[in-house]
């Protein structure tokens, strides 16, 4: 290995490669999950909440194999067929048209954080069936919320890891690459937002965004044991204008280049998106350097 590797924000040296190959030689018959678990233990590679980064570690191992630096053992369970998609099942929902002004319903609306609960599957299934982007099981930290009117689900909103590189955001914050690597976890991306199609309540979306902004700091710190200071989201300009984000006090920083995170040729291959942010504390920029 001629140059230093950085995979999933971890520096990988020849010493680490030798360790992985040693684990594969000794424990390959116990499966890939065992190897990733053992590697997390040896490295003491944990999330802020103390849990091992096992999913991230398995991604790292697959990346090393793609670079021909290691050879993973065969999977203990048969690989899924090409084209297989894990499709969450949507729960049965009340699809009766709900049309009302917001004010008389506010006292009946409540928001429930469902990450790590039995209701998380309901969130996944609803997003898969009714959101235009569908469901995607991302890696890393994330929280998911169901919004209820009494006991009826009327909306969903999900948050996950921030985008690694967005020029207008990074310029706004003013950090360098080292500072960004250390503090990016303090930014959270609103990756999915859905008002169910039969729910017609003007201003509901901005109301939900406002309610989430008041609680997500505590929810995130309770679940992941570290604070967050900024929310971000990307609005597809071919579909939306970001009206509900503007109404909820989010600021538009600019447009993306449309090249996507995996671009190699500096060419637009995706729709241009507007970047909106919501600062969660008065001294946000100072907090991003701590």
Secondary structure, 3 states (H helix, E strand, C coil): CCCCEEECCEEECHHHHHHHHHHHHHHHHHCHHHHHHHHHHHHCCECCCCCECHHHHHHHHHHHHHCCCCCCCCCCCCCCCCCCCCCCCCCCCCCCCEEECCHHHHHHEEEEECCCCCCHHHHHHHHHHHCCCCCCCCCCCCEEEEEEECCEEEEEEEEEECCCCCHHHHHHHCCCHHHHHHHHHHEEEEEEEEECCCEEECCHHHHHHHHHHHHHHHHHHHHHCCCCCEEEEEEECCCCCCHHHHHCCCEEEEECCCCCCCCCCCCCCCCCEEEEEEECCCCHHHHCCC
